Amino acid sequence: MTVRGDFNQIIHTVDRRYREFENLHQRLSSVLSLPHLPGKVLLHRRSSKIIEQRRQLLEIYLNELLR
């Protein structure tokens, strides 16, 4: 996951499990209006292309949260 800040363009890369994003989304949604959280990928569909697509969607999700 890569998150870029607008102020100083620092790039952070962090490894997280999908359930951590679900937990974050659930906790924040009780007090904020949030963008849609991308869905979870089924275990039998773990091709590198699918994983990269989900990574990109989660990156977009996090960047929208930071706006």
C-alpha positions as CSV (number, residue, x, y, z in Angstrom):
1,M,0.0,0.0,0.0
2,T,1.4,3.4,-1.0
3,V,0.1,6.6,0.5
4,R,1.3,10.0,-0.7
5,G,0.9,13.1,1.3
6,D,0.2,16.5,-0.4
7,F,2.4,18.5,1.9
8,N,5.8,17.0,1.3
9,Q,5.2,14.1,-1.1
10,I,6.6,11.6,1.3
11,I,5.8,8.0,0.2
12,H,5.1,5.3,2.8
13,T,4.7,1.6,2.0
14,V,2.9,-0.5,4.6
15,D,1.9,-4.2,4.5
16,R,-1.6,-4.8,6.0
17,R,-4.2,-7.6,5.8
18,Y,-7.6,-7.0,4.3
19,R,-9.3,-7.5,7.6
20,E,-7.4,-4.5,9.0
21,F,-8.9,-2.4,6.3
22,E,-12.4,-3.8,7.2
23,N,-11.8,-3.0,10.8
24,L,-10.6,0.6,10.0
25,H,-13.6,1.1,7.7
26,Q,-16.1,-0.2,10.3
27,R,-14.7,2.0,13.1
28,L,-14.5,5.2,11.0
29,S,-17.9,4.7,9.4
30,S,-19.6,5.1,12.8
31,V,-18.5,8.7,12.8
32,L,-17.8,9.6,9.2
33,S,-19.2,9.3,5.7
34,L,-16.6,7.1,3.9
35,P,-15.9,6.0,0.3
36,H,-16.7,2.5,-0.7
37,L,-14.3,-0.2,0.6
38,P,-13.2,-2.5,-2.2
39,G,-14.4,-6.1,-1.8
40,K,-12.4,-9.0,-0.6
41,V,-11.0,-11.5,-3.1
42,L,-11.9,-15.2,-2.8
43,L,-8.9,-17.4,-1.9
44,H,-9.1,-19.4,-5.2
45,R,-8.7,-16.2,-7.2
46,R,-5.4,-15.1,-5.8
47,S,-3.6,-14.5,-9.1
48,S,-1.0,-11.8,-9.1
49,K,-3.2,-9.7,-11.5
50,I,-6.2,-9.8,-9.1
51,I,-4.0,-9.0,-6.1
52,E,-2.5,-6.0,-7.8
53,Q,-5.9,-4.7,-8.8
54,R,-7.1,-5.0,-5.2
55,R,-4.0,-3.3,-4.0
56,Q,-4.6,-0.4,-6.3
57,L,-8.3,-0.1,-5.2
58,L,-7.2,-0.1,-1.5
59,E,-4.6,2.6,-2.3
60,I,-7.3,4.7,-3.9
61,Y,-9.6,4.1,-0.9
62,L,-6.9,5.2,1.6
63,N,-6.0,8.3,-0.5
64,E,-9.7,9.3,-0.5
65,L,-9.8,8.9,3.3
66,L,-6.9,11.3,3.6
67,R,-8.6,14.1,1.6
